[in-house]
């Protein structure tokens, strides 16, 4: 039988590269060069073209005729057509014949024509189907590979890399024998995360009882291990010589292909098999350092984020970014990433945001450093007028229009949003996945609208906060720094601050009802249950107040941006713990503390007004006073929107979580998942396809792998900032007596340090004593009610507009962010003095180390 659509690996030549794609072409080169590559064949691009013309009937051509939203919609329709199609007999016959040369189980891998290129790898974009054991699974795997050409992730990646044309949407598919492995992994001949010269080796051993994994960093020059991390309870058992053999193999492949390589390998019966080798495409340019920061993102996602959550937010963020660039008439930055996962946590590209501000031509390039990332602007980093051209005048017009329409726009949106969200409060009582998915998508649309308004509110709050600071600097007033932060506190209507007042009210009820307080203490000891409150005097009043609180704030939680995390309405233990801490501190003291803070803003406003009135010219031309009043009132107007619109966005996220849990329950009943919560380890688009097709196609092995990966990432304490392009050096923070950060909330505080290297959880709360100074990496917005019992807060991560900083100012708590190495240098029990205006932390007395 003459083959039209199939080439075995030893038959692929240079002329066939366009037929088989880069992945298959590289494998065939290695196969013919004598390297151990599993036996297999390639279903060429011609098969895809034949299938497309026979089954899709021109549908693909319409895919390219519109904007991003059009491509995503048509892409979904094409995927559904492919997955539900009957394969042409001509293709089925050839594959069936070729399969006789192999033996089960098989691996079916995509080989896109634009895949594994020097500038774009498409890693993780296309489907691979493993452990294929019968003919039905072969055809399902082939359909899935072809359908992945039109995945949402693929569409975004292609547009970003510039490979969005009919020619780019073609695919060959590789069929290979699976290697029964006890050891497998990945080897990078350059560090793909940091861009360093070291070799990175990840070795993984699957097991029915317990999987094990180890990570090596190895010197290219000496082949010695620089760093070794065991990422599981048990270290994988492997031959001592294997890491060195793998390194030598990787260096051989780098020389063979004349480029740094990403090598997927398997070890079986003393032999190393190459499953894939492709160029590493994400390395920085020579002499270029790219900075990535977890500031801001680690506030709301301090732990590794679930795959479902990240895949839910990423397209939403990208749509908003593209629309913002179009609105501001900015050109796209070619081939630049702005958001990426390191150690399972989101990091932002600092260079990207600075370039964005540079393109706007009005703000200092490190503006985001002050507002979000936690670095202080110097006096010289000031605002300046952009060139007066047509493009900039258009930007200025729309910015001014937004400013003067913003309050009406934001208030109207908030009212409409609350009405819309009420209509979606009740999850549909059905086991129909399509109806549940429809409910999720309606909530997702509301969440996206709220997040966009949150960005607008944040922008306005940030601009006025910076303008106020710039104004005070230029006037050379006394107490400029103290005035700047104090003028941004004591503002009514900030929901995240009012949340603490609600909890304080609950504590007041518990104080007034001794039986309630006693039961809460017993619950803490584990001796009683919360339901006993129904039986004691005053318990009904407390439970009614608690129920009202949860109706207003039950959608909040620690790590509240992650869909996988339970909310307070599901488990109110955090709230009960906070109430106990308020009782320990003294409820009356806390109430007085809150009342005193509200008058501070008025005091500093009075001081500024007095100084601005000094002098003959100030009285004759009081324009500075008018400008100050405008800035003062605008801060009062827009600062609450930073917090309140985020709170609105969290409400539909709570509904979305309930919808996914319902889907998890349905999938578990069908034996598709082991437990309901496994759904959070799937990708958002995968869940969508499962609901629409009512069939499950994600391997259980993939879910188990994601679980292992996140568990391993949780053991890692990630750096605040990653500099890609710098050499690996072990940096120990210097033991200094005075640390410097960004003063975000003015005030002087003295106290004993309570240090948390990771974000605070329920168990950590039990350790906090009233009056201590909290020293933490980052503060989750939902842990801020605990700020009331602290005397001050010192953070490694955060900026002037960080959610926790806004709340700290409202509580009158001195707060400093951006203190590098604070959790390493400061120890539990150290005596500290902090100045929240100057951003200084003084270590007055050490518990274990004297100066």
C-alpha positions, 0 to 999 in steps of 0.5 A, spaced: 500 500 500 502 506 497 502 511 503 500 518 502 500 521 509 505 517 513 513 518 514 516 513 519 522 517 522 528 514 518 524 517 512 524 524 514 529 528 510 530 536 510 525 537 504 520 534 509 520 539 514 514 543 512 510 536 512 512 534 519 513 540 523 520 542 527 518 537 533 518 531 528 524 533 524 528 534 530 527 527 532 528 524 526 535 527 525 536 524 532 534 518 530 538 517 524 544 520 528 544 514 532 541 517 538 536 513 542 529 515 540 522 511 541 520 508 534 515 511 531 512 515 525 509 521 523 502 523 520 504 529 515 501 536 514 497 533 508 493 529 512 491 535 516 489 539 509 485 533 507 481 532 513 480 540 513 478 540 506 473 534 507 470 535 514 471 543 516 469 545 509 472 552 509 470 554 516 478 555 518 478 560 513 473 564 517 477 564 523 482 569 520 477 574 518 476 578 524 479 581 531 481 577 537 474 575 540 472 573 533 478 568 532 476 565 539 469 564 538 470 561 531 476 557 534 471 554 539 466 552 534 472 549 530 474 545 536 467 542 537 467 540 529 473 536 530 472 533 536 465 530 534 467 528 527 468 522 523 475 521 520 476 520 513 477 512 511 483 514 507 487 517 513 484 511 518 487 506 513 494 508 513 494 509 520 491 503 522 497 499 517 502 503 520 500 502 527 502 494 526 509 496 526 509 499 533 506 496 539 501 498 545 501 503 549 503 509 544 504 516 545 501 521 540 504 528 540 502 534 536 508 537 531 505 544 529 509 547 523 511 553 527 512 549 533 519 548 537 522 554 532 528 558 535 523 564 537 517 560 539 517 554 542 509 553 543 511 549 549 505 546 553 500 549 547 498 543 543 496 536 546 499 530 547 496 524 549 500 518 552 498 511 554 494 510 548 492 502 549 487 501 543 484 503 536 478 508 539 483 512 543 488 513 537 482 516 533 480 520 540 488 522 541 488 524 533 482 529 534 485 532 540 491 534 537 488 537 531 483 541 535 489 544 540 491 548 534 485 552 535 485 552 543 485 559 546 492 559 549 494 557 542 490 563 539 493 568 544 500 565 544 500 566 536 498 573 536 503 575 541 509 571 537 506 574 530 504 567 527 497 568 526 496 566 519 493 560 515 500 557 514 501 557 521 495 553 523 497 546 520 499 540 524 503 534 523 502 528 528 507 523 531 505 516 533 511 513 538 511 507 542 511 509 550 517 507 554 515 504 560 519 508 565 521 508 572 525 515 571 524 521 567 524 528 566 527 534 563 534 537 562 535 544 560 542 546 557 541 553 560 537 555 566 530 557 562 528 561 568 534 565 570 537 565 564 544 563 567 549 558 564 548 553 569 544 546 567 538 545 570 536 537 571 529 535 573 528 528 575 522 525 576 520 518 579 512 516 578 510 511 583 503 508 585 504 509 592 508 516 592 511 520 587 518 523 588 522 529 584 529 532 585 531 538 582 539 539 580 543 545 578 549 543 575 556 547 573 557 546 565 564 547 566 566 542 572 559 538 571 559 538 579 552 539 582 551 547 585 544 546 588 540 540 589 533 540 592 528 534 593 521 536 592 518 530 595 518 527 601 522 521 598 528 522 594 528 518 587 532 512 587 537 513 581 544 510 579 549 515 581 552 516 574 545 518 571 545 526 572 552 526 569 550 522 563 544 526 562 548 533 562 553 530 557 548 528 553 545 535 553 551 538 552 552 533 546 545 535 543 546 543 544 552 542 540 548 538 535 543 543 534 547 549 535 543 552 540 541 551 548 536 545 548 530 543 552 530 535 552 525 531 555 528 524 556 526 517 559 530 512 563 529 504 562 533 498 563 540 502 563 538 506 557 537 514 556 531 515 551 530 522 548 523 523 547 523 531 545 529 536 544 527 543 542 531 550 542 530 554 549 526 560 546 525 564 553 532 566 554 534 574 555 538 577 550 546 578 552 547 583 557 540 584 558 537 583 565 529 582 566 526 583 572 520 580 575 516 582 581 511 578 585 509 584 589 502 586 588 500 579 586 503 575 592 498 579 596 492 576 593 496 569 591 501 568 596 501 560 595 502 557 588 495 558 584 491 553 581 491 551 574 484 553 573 484 560 576 490 562 572 487 559 566 481 563 568 484 570 569 490 570 564 485 571 557 481 576 561 487 580 563 490 579 556 483 582 553 484 588 558 491 589 556 489 589 549 483 594 550 488 599 554 493 599 549 488 601 543 484 606 548 491 609 549 493 609 541 500 605 544 503 600 539 504 593 542 511 591 545 513 586 540 514 579 543 514 581 551 511 577 556 508 581 562 505 576 566 508 569 568 508 563 573 515 562 577 514 557 582 507 556 581 506 564 583 504 570 578 510 575 577 510 581 573 515 584 568 518 590 571 521 592 565 514 591 561 511 596 566 516 601 566 516 601 558 509 602 558 510 608 562 515 611 558 510 610 552 505 614 555 511 620 556 508 623 562 509 619 568 516 617 571 518 610 569 518 607 576 511 610 578 509 603 579 514 601 583 512 606 588 504 605 587 505 597 587 511 594 587 514 597 593 520 602 591 520 609 593 520 615 588 526 620 588 525 627 588 528 627 581 523 622 579 518 627 577 512 628 572 513 632 566 509 634 560 509 630 554 510 633 547 504 636 544 502 632 538 496 630 536 497 623 539 498 626 546 493 631 545 488 625 544 490 621 550 490 627 554 482 629 552 480 622 553 484 621 560 480 628 562 474 626 560 474 619 564 476 623 570 470 628 570 466 622 568 469 617 572 465 618 579 458 617 575 461 612 571 463 608 577 457 609 581 452 607 576 456 601 575 456 599 582 449 600 583 447 596 576 452 591 578 449 589 585 442 588 581 445 584 576 449 579 581 443 578 586 440 575 580 445 570 580 446 568 587 442 562 586 446 556 583 442 552 578 439 546 581 441 541 576 446 536 574 446 538 567 453 541 566 452 546 560 447 549 564 452 550 570 457 552 565 452 558 562 451 560 570 459 560 570 460 564 564 455 569 566 458 570 573 465 571 569 462 576 565 460 580 571 467 579 574 471 581 568 467 588 568 468 589 575 476 588 574 476 593 569 472 598 573 477 596 579 483 598 574 480 605 572 479 606 580 486 604 582 488 608 576 485 615 579 486 613 586 494 612 584 494 618 580 491 623 585 495 620 591 502 621 587 499 628 585 498 630 592 505 627 594 508 631 588 504 637 590 507 637 597 514 636 595 514 642 591 511 646 596 517 644 601 512 644 607 513 642 614 511 634 615 511 633 607 512 626 608 507 625 614 502 629 611 502 625 604 500 618 608 496 621 613 491 625 608 490 618 605 487 615 611 480 616 615 476 616 609 469 613 609 466 608 605 472 603 604 469 596 605 476 592 606 477 597 612 469 597 614 470 589 614 474 590 621 469 594 624 464 589 622 468 584 626 469 589 632 462 589 632 461 582 633 467 582 638 463 587 642 457 583 642 461 577 645 464 582 650 457 584 652 455 577 653 459 573 657 457 566 655 458 567 648 465 569 649 466 563 654 463 558 648 468 562 643 474 560 648 472 553 648 471 552 641 478 555 640 481 549 645 477 544 641 472 542 647 466 545 644 462 546 637 460 553 635 452 550 635 452 551 642 452 558 641 444 557 639 443 554 647 447 560 651 444 567 653 446 572 647 448 566 642 442 568 638 444 575 637 451 573 636 449 568 630 445 573 627 450 578 627 455 573 624 450 571 619 449 578 617 457 579 616 457 573 612 452 575 607 456 582 606 463 579 607 462 571 606 465 571 599 472 573 602 478 569 604 485 568 605 488 567 598 481 569 595 483 570 588 484 563 587 478 559 586 480 553 589 480 556 596 474 556 601 471 562 602 469 565 609 461 563 608 464 556 607 468 556 613 468 562 618 474 560 623 478 565 621 473 570 623 472 567 630 479 567 631 480 574 629 474 575 634 478 572 640 484 576 638 480 582 639 477 580 646 484 579 648 487 586 646 481 589 649 475 591 645 474 598 648 481 600 646 480 598 639 474 602 638 478 608 641 483 607 636 478 607 630 475 613 633 482 617 634 484 615 627 478 618 623 480 625 626 488 625 624 486 626 616 482 633 618 488 635 623 493 634 617 489 638 612 488 643 617 496 644 618 497 644 610 492 649 609 495 654 614 502 653 611 499 654 604 495 661 607 502 664 609 505 670 605 502 676 601 502 672 595 498 666 597 493 670 600 492 675 593 493 669 589 490 663 593 491 658 587 495 653 591 489 652 596 484 651 591 489 646 588 490 642 594 482 642 596 481 639 589 486 634 590 484 633 597 477 631 595 479 627 589 483 623 594 476 622 598 472 621 592 476 615 588 481 612 594 475 607 596 474 605 589 481 601 589 478 597 594 470 597 593 471 595 586 475 589 588 470 587 593 465 587 587 469 583 583 470 577 588 462 576 589 462 573 582 468 569 583 465 566 589 459 564 585 464 561 580 467 557 585 460 554 587 459 553 580 466 549 579 464 545 585 458 543 582 461 541 576 466 537 580 461 533 584 457 531 577 464 529 574 466 525 581 459 521 580 461 520 573 467 517 575 471 522 571 474 525 577 477 522 584 474 528 588 470 534 587 476 539 588 480 535 583 476 540 578 481 546 580 487 542 577 484 542 570 484 548 565 478 553 564 478 551 557 478 544 558 472 544 563 468 548 558 469 543 553 468 537 557 461 541 559 459 542 552 461 535 549 459 531 556 465 527 555 472 527 559 478 527 555 483 529 561 488 524 563 488 522 571 495 522 570 495 530 568 491 532 574 496 528 579 502 531 576 499 538 577 497 536 584 504 534 585 507 540 582 503 545 586 505 541 593 512 541 591 512 549 589 508 550 596 515 548 600 519 553 596 519 560 599 519 564 592 524 571 592 520 577 592 524 579 585 527 575 580 532 578 575 533 573 569 540 574 566 544 575 572 549 569 575 547 565 580 549 567 587 547 565 594 545 572 597 545 572 605 541 579 607 546 583 611 545 583 619 543 591 619 541 595 625 537 599 621 532 597 615 529 602 610 523 601 606 517 605 603 513 609 608 506 608 607 502 609 613 505 615 618 506 614 625 512 611 630 511 604 634 515 600 638 514 593 640 516 586 639 517 583 632 512 577 630 516 574 624 512 570 619 516 568 613 510 565 609 503 569 609 499 568 615 494 562 616 489 560 621 495 557 625 499 563 625 494 567 628 494 563 634 501 566 635 500 573 634 500 577 641 496 584 642 501 590 641 506 586 637 509 588 630 508 584 624 514 582 620 511 579 614 513 578 606 506 580 604 499 581 607 493 578 604 488 583 604 483 578 608 488 578 614 488 585 615 482 585 620 488 582 624 492 589 623 487 592 629 491 588 634 498 590 632 502 596 633 505 596 626 506 592 620 513 591 616 512 588 609 517 585 604 512 586 598 507 592 597 506 599 595 503 605 596 496 602 593 497 595 596 490 593 599 493 591 606 497 598 606 490 602 604 487 598 610 493 599 615 492 607 613 485 606 615 486 603 622 492 608 623 497 603 623 504 605 622 506 601 615 512 600 611 513 596 605 519 594 600 523 592 606 528 587 603 530 581 607 526 583 613 523 576 615 531 574 614 534 579 618 529 580 624 527 575 628 521 573 633 522 577 639 526 582 637 525 589 640 523 594 634 522 601 633 519 603 626 517 610 623 512 609 618 513 616 615 520 615 613 520 608 612 525 606 617 525 600 622 530 600 627 532 593 631 533 596 638 535 589 641 536 582 639 534 576 642 539 571 639 544 576 636 547 582 639 551 588 635 
